[in-house]
Amino acid sequence: MSESISPQSIRRVVVASFIGTAIEWYDFFLYGTAAALVFNRIFFPNFSPIAGTMAAFATYAVGFFARPLGGVIFGHFGDRLGRKSMLVTTLMMMGLATFCVGLLPTYGQVGVLAPVLLVALRFVQGLGVGGEWGGAVLMVVEHADKKRRGLFAAWVQAGVPVGMLLSTGVFSVVSWLPDPAFIAWGWRVPFLLGILLTGIGFFIRLRVLESPVFEQAKNERPAPKLPILEVLRTHPKNVLLAMGARLAENAFFYIFTVWVLTYATQQHGMKKDTVLNGVLLGSAAQLFAIPFFGSLSDRFGRRPVYLAGAIFLLAMAFPFFWLVDTKSTAMVWAAIIVGMIGHAAMYGPQAAFFSELFGTRTRYTGASLGYQLATPFSGGLAPLIASGLLGWSHGKPWPIALYLVAMAIVTIISVLLAAETNRDELR
């Protein structure tokens, strides 16, 4: 950390990145919850329940496939022009796209145009969140002292469970409506409210200063014309290792927080608000667990903490479904909470870990590529793959658990092959 950076400035950057990230992920998570609970009924009403759910999750996956493109586009301009302007742009994209989802006509009103518009807006959401993560993380990492980079960057990651808390909490409230009212207009309320949060985030992010590490690098040497080519030329191994490290973290997270809503309600007949409350409790636990594990990575290293989380989730793959299959509210909540705490052991160190794998001139592009390229094949496809495996196995969850075990093994190998970075100088 530069001596000219005051503690107040660092706190301002952390708070701005934390709040902005929470708002963007509120927007992104709303779609996942709606896809699990309502989109199959209003955008794909002519399908069977399982086929409609898979179609809804297919549109959900579109956002994940757009995220790498968003990472490349905003990484390019973030490495050339600066981190701050990209953060403001991505926040506005997410907020407007989410608001428009709340205004969409249903299949019954305009036919096939409704799911087409839904997919288009989900694609815009994916572009926005794909570009947002790298900028938010780098603003904090590049302001922070290397001895506390893991903790400060973890607070940006903690914006994700806050976004989950907000989106799940609002959906829990509207789910109390009678089913006809919920289907007719109740599900729209969380999407429309997003525009208010976007305005708050926009105001906060405008007040932060540009990254001092980026400014110094820009003054010393011009940014590469094509940062993505520079990254692939100089850091191809680190891009691949970051992707591998991301697979289990992302796949487990979306099984724990999105697909479990479908599994518990459709397979076991549990009430949707009961399962949503479990996700709320898990998100609340993560709000504290993510900074804790980020701080541990400053002390013990990124790799040991990350590996511990991956090994824990590997061991949790089968027990998670055993607990949910009890149909006991307490056991389902325990499965979600324990799973999300294990996930936090990877997610806490991840922001600093991935950022430290790349040089300043291409850090936005490199970190975004490693982080976002894995998402279509892990988080984006996880609910769809899980639904397909559940249908193939006639309602048995063991193939899904094996799928998660495979993801965990890839992540463990990737982290073992990566270098320790927690004491590296960013400059």
Secondary structure, DSSP 8 states (H G I E B T S, - for coil): --TTS-HHHHHHHHHHHHHHHHHHHHHHHHHHHHHHHTHHHHT-TTS-HHHHHHHHHHHHHHHHHHHHHHHHHHHHHHHHT-HHHHHHHHHHHHHHHHHHHTT---HHHHTTHHHHHHHHHHHHHHHHHHHHHHHHHHHHHTTS-GGGHHHHHHHHHHHHHHHHHHHHHHHHHHTTS-HHHIIIIITHHHHHHHHHHHHHHHHHHTTS---HHHHHHHHHS---S-HHHHHHHH-HHHHHHHHHHHHHHHHHHHIIIIIHHHIIIIIT---HHHHHHHHHHHHHHHHHHHHHHHHHHHHH-HHHHHHHHHHHHHHHHHHHHHHHHT--HHHHHHHHHHHHHHHHHHHHHHHHHHHHTS-GGGHHHHHHHHHHHTGGGTTTTHHHHHHHHHHHTTS--HHHHHHHHHHHHHHHHHHHHS---TT----
